[in-house]
Amino acid sequence: MKTLKIFLTIFFISFAVVSAQGKLKIGYVNSEVILAQYPPAIKAQSDLDGMVAKWRAQYDSMVTDYQTQLASVQKQFQNMPPQQQQKVQQELGQKEARINQFQQQKFGQPNGEVYQKNQEILQPIKQKILDGIAQVAKNEKMSFVFDKNQSMPVLLYGEEKYDITFKVLDWLKRGKK
């Protein structure tokens, strides 16, 4: 809430300064729409989804194997000699530790491979989108451009005539540099 107050204060001060100097032109984009329709972003997300699906299948297989072994051991545990019980418990503990290690290695944040691959693959695309937003904003002589992202809106109100989402998407698709 404090961040929102600071943001609004800066916005209104900037608005007052720019209004005093001349005409203020504000635009907004919906970055979710751009990411969903920009071909390089679609491919990158598809590649990431493929990696995640493969790792998820490995994880699920490990868990299923562990659960199967655990169920089998539980049925026979009372009939085992103490040394074998201890050995089986150690094996199960090691298997559980490997499962947890795999989960952290692949899905843990911020060091998991999913998180790192997401950053590695999407960061250049996001930078290109930001460059596109900046270029379209300059071409349109805009003072401000906000992201009207569905998951965390930054823009509280905006007229449709200022939405430059599809202009940015068009600019990106044409491959302007």
Wavefront OBJ file of the C-alpha trace (Angstrom):
o trace
v 0.000 0.000 0.000
v 2.894 2.331 0.808
v 4.391 1.693 -2.650
v 1.083 2.591 -4.284
v 0.948 5.886 -2.346
v 4.499 6.741 -3.388
v 3.740 5.819 -6.999
v 0.561 7.912 -7.064
v 2.354 10.868 -5.454
v 5.136 10.730 -8.056
v 2.551 10.309 -10.816
v 0.518 13.331 -9.761
v 3.616 15.501 -9.286
v 4.836 14.454 -12.735
v 1.363 15.068 -14.119
v 1.313 18.574 -12.640
v 4.797 19.387 -13.971
v 4.089 18.067 -17.466
v 0.651 19.683 -17.549
v 2.203 23.004 -16.671
v 4.706 22.586 -19.512
v 2.346 21.329 -22.178
v 0.146 18.491 -23.327
v 0.424 15.178 -21.482
v -0.050 12.002 -23.494
v -0.358 8.703 -21.662
v -0.535 5.206 -23.127
v -0.785 1.714 -21.776
v -0.083 -1.827 -22.857
v -1.208 -5.189 -21.666
v 2.023 -7.172 -21.387
v 0.102 -10.435 -21.010
v -1.463 -9.894 -24.443
v 1.935 -9.108 -25.964
v 3.534 -12.203 -24.399
v 0.599 -14.340 -25.548
v 0.739 -13.104 -29.167
v 4.415 -12.327 -29.837
v 5.819 -15.384 -31.702
v 9.257 -15.489 -29.991
v 7.539 -15.306 -26.586
v 5.101 -18.054 -27.597
v 7.972 -20.304 -28.698
v 9.987 -19.591 -25.559
v 6.996 -20.376 -23.348
v 6.367 -23.566 -25.310
v 10.017 -24.613 -24.865
v 9.804 -23.892 -21.138
v 6.529 -25.792 -20.838
v 8.139 -28.779 -22.584
v 11.077 -28.782 -20.157
v 8.775 -28.455 -17.168
v 6.536 -31.285 -18.415
v 9.562 -33.565 -18.816
v 10.853 -32.751 -15.323
v 7.348 -33.060 -13.836
v 7.017 -36.536 -15.414
v 10.388 -37.551 -13.938
v 9.329 -36.254 -10.531
v 5.951 -38.010 -10.717
v 7.679 -41.258 -11.706
v 10.052 -40.977 -8.742
v 7.168 -40.318 -6.349
v 5.106 -43.209 -7.751
v 8.073 -45.567 -7.434
v 8.630 -44.419 -3.847
v 4.961 -44.833 -2.931
v 4.850 -48.302 -4.492
v 7.931 -49.389 -2.586
v 6.582 -47.872 0.632
v 3.247 -49.697 0.271
v 5.044 -52.973 -0.381
v 7.352 -52.507 2.605
v 4.495 -51.589 4.933
v 2.818 -54.929 4.213
v 5.961 -56.918 4.962
v 7.692 -54.731 7.550
v 6.537 -56.593 10.685
v 7.775 -59.917 9.273
v 11.284 -58.643 8.494
v 14.306 -59.144 10.743
v 15.491 -55.920 12.468
v 18.554 -55.573 10.207
v 16.416 -55.749 7.079
v 13.923 -53.276 8.582
v 16.755 -50.828 9.178
v 18.120 -51.359 5.643
v 14.692 -50.811 4.095
v 14.148 -47.672 6.175
v 17.511 -46.308 5.004
v 16.677 -47.067 1.365
v 13.327 -45.327 1.669
v 14.941 -42.358 3.406
v 17.545 -42.066 0.651
v 14.888 -42.314 -2.042
v 12.815 -39.619 -0.322
v 15.922 -37.404 -0.041
v 16.618 -37.859 -3.798
v 13.026 -36.889 -4.573
v 13.304 -33.752 -2.430
v 16.684 -32.899 -3.948
v 15.293 -33.333 -7.480
v 12.310 -31.137 -6.634
v 14.565 -28.371 -5.261
v 17.022 -28.675 -8.153
v 14.320 -28.392 -10.814
v 11.503 -26.401 -9.209
v 13.023 -24.524 -6.247
v 13.143 -20.750 -6.329
v 15.271 -18.816 -7.084
v 17.904 -21.469 -7.776
v 15.783 -24.103 -9.518
v 16.339 -24.858 -13.176
v 12.780 -23.859 -14.096
v 13.275 -20.399 -12.601
v 16.750 -20.019 -14.142
v 15.642 -21.198 -17.599
v 12.654 -18.862 -17.395
v 14.998 -15.941 -16.737
v 17.523 -17.064 -19.354
v 15.014 -17.632 -22.146
v 12.456 -14.889 -21.478
v 14.760 -12.040 -20.387
v 15.991 -11.167 -23.918
v 12.409 -11.302 -25.203
v 11.170 -9.065 -22.392
v 13.980 -6.604 -23.154
v 12.958 -6.523 -26.819
v 9.357 -5.863 -25.761
v 10.520 -3.013 -23.512
v 12.523 -1.598 -26.429
v 9.399 -1.844 -28.598
v 7.312 -0.070 -25.981
v 9.886 2.704 -25.708
v 10.087 3.119 -29.505
v 6.314 3.182 -30.007
v 5.957 5.612 -27.098
v 8.531 7.929 -28.732
v 6.821 7.628 -32.119
v 3.456 8.415 -30.520
v 5.016 11.264 -28.467
v 3.762 9.777 -25.205
v 4.822 10.992 -21.812
v 3.911 7.823 -19.939
v 3.093 4.214 -20.785
v 1.720 1.936 -18.118
v 1.341 -1.823 -18.049
v -2.266 -2.883 -17.616
v -1.247 -6.424 -16.706
v -4.169 -8.593 -15.614
v -2.399 -10.162 -12.645
v -1.228 -6.876 -11.110
v -2.713 -3.794 -12.701
v -0.581 -0.680 -12.625
v -3.150 1.390 -14.455
v -6.316 2.251 -12.595
v -8.107 3.876 -15.528
v -7.384 4.200 -19.203
v -9.276 5.169 -22.321
v -9.116 2.661 -25.164
v -7.744 5.252 -27.571
v -4.480 5.253 -25.595
v -3.960 1.481 -25.667
v -0.814 0.901 -27.754
v -0.594 -2.871 -27.074
v -1.262 -3.871 -30.680
v 0.992 -1.142 -32.084
v 3.841 -2.537 -29.960
v 2.976 -6.068 -31.037
v 2.893 -4.953 -34.682
v 6.234 -3.177 -34.266
v 7.774 -6.307 -32.720
v 6.371 -8.602 -35.423
v 7.742 -6.391 -38.189
v 11.172 -6.939 -36.618
v 12.153 -3.313 -36.197
v 15.428 -2.788 -34.407
l 1 2 3 4 5 6 7 8 9 10 11 12 13 14 15 16 17 18 19 20 21 22 23 24 25 26 27 28 29 30 31 32 33 34 35 36 37 38 39 40 41 42 43 44 45 46 47 48 49 50 51 52 53 54 55 56 57 58 59 60 61 62 63 64 65 66 67 68 69 70 71 72 73 74 75 76 77 78 79 80 81 82 83 84 85 86 87 88 89 90 91 92 93 94 95 96 97 98 99 100 101 102 103 104 105 106 107 108 109 110 111 112 113 114 115 116 117 118 119 120 121 122 123 124 125 126 127 128 129 130 131 132 133 134 135 136 137 138 139 140 141 142 143 144 145 146 147 148 149 150 151 152 153 154 155 156 157 158 159 160 161 162 163 164 165 166 167 168 169 170 171 172 173 174 175 176 177
